Amino acid sequence: MASLRSDASVDAPDAIWLSTQDAARRLGVTPRTLYRFIDQGELIAYRLGRVIRLKLSDVDAFIEASRIEPGSLEHLYPDSNVKG
């Protein structure tokens, strides 16, 4: 078994962990929706003992990946260019 060097992660920042409640609040969704995102593989989560935790960086990356591209919501509102 390979040993871990204590200086291997000197340059890596420490992870900031969120509870599911905190992650759901940061995303503005219910815990149930958060669990669905996790279960569907859309959001990375970790089981640490008996609790589920999420990295703040993973939650922020999920938020950025969910950005809506301009012009992609035309199907949600009536065509206002039709003159009649």
C-alpha positions in Angstrom: 0.0 0.0 0.0 1.3 3.4 -0.9 1.9 5.9 1.8 0.5 9.4 1.7 3.1 12.2 1.9 2.2 14.8 4.4 3.4 17.6 2.1 1.5 16.3 -1.0 -1.3 18.8 -0.7 0.7 21.9 0.6 -0.3 23.9 -2.4 -4.0 22.7 -2.5 -6.5 24.8 -0.6 -8.5 23.1 2.1 -12.0 22.1 1.1 -14.9 24.0 2.6 -17.7 21.5 3.4 -21.4 22.3 3.4 -24.2 20.3 5.0 -27.1 19.4 2.7 -29.2 22.1 4.4 -26.6 24.7 3.7 -26.0 23.6 0.1 -29.8 23.6 -0.6 -30.0 27.1 0.9 -27.1 28.3 -1.2 -28.7 26.9 -4.4 -32.2 28.3 -3.4 -33.8 24.9 -3.6 -35.4 22.5 -1.2 -33.4 19.6 0.4 -35.5 17.2 -1.7 -34.5 18.9 -4.9 -30.8 18.9 -3.7 -31.1 15.1 -3.1 -32.5 14.6 -6.6 -29.6 16.5 -8.1 -27.2 14.3 -6.2 -29.1 11.1 -7.0 -29.2 11.9 -10.7 -25.4 12.6 -10.8 -25.8 16.3 -11.5 -24.2 17.4 -8.3 -21.2 15.7 -6.5 -21.7 14.8 -2.8 -19.8 12.7 -0.3 -21.0 10.4 2.5 -18.7 11.0 5.4 -19.7 8.6 8.1 -23.5 9.0 8.5 -23.8 12.4 7.0 -23.8 13.7 3.4 -21.5 16.7 2.7 -20.8 18.8 -0.4 -17.8 20.8 -1.3 -18.5 24.5 -1.7 -16.4 24.5 -4.9 -18.6 21.7 -6.3 -21.8 23.6 -5.5 -20.4 26.8 -7.0 -19.4 24.9 -10.2 -22.9 23.4 -10.4 -24.3 26.9 -10.2 -22.0 28.1 -13.0 -22.8 25.1 -15.2 -26.5 25.9 -14.8 -26.2 29.3 -16.3 -28.8 30.1 -18.9 -27.6 31.1 -22.3 -29.2 34.2 -23.8 -31.9 33.4 -26.3 -32.5 29.9 -25.0 -35.8 30.7 -23.2 -37.9 31.8 -26.2 -40.2 28.8 -25.8 -41.3 30.1 -22.4 -42.9 33.3 -23.5 -45.3 34.2 -26.3 -43.9 35.5 -29.5 -44.1 39.2 -29.1 -42.9 39.9 -32.6 -46.2 38.8 -34.3 -48.1 41.9 -35.3 -51.8 41.6 -35.7 
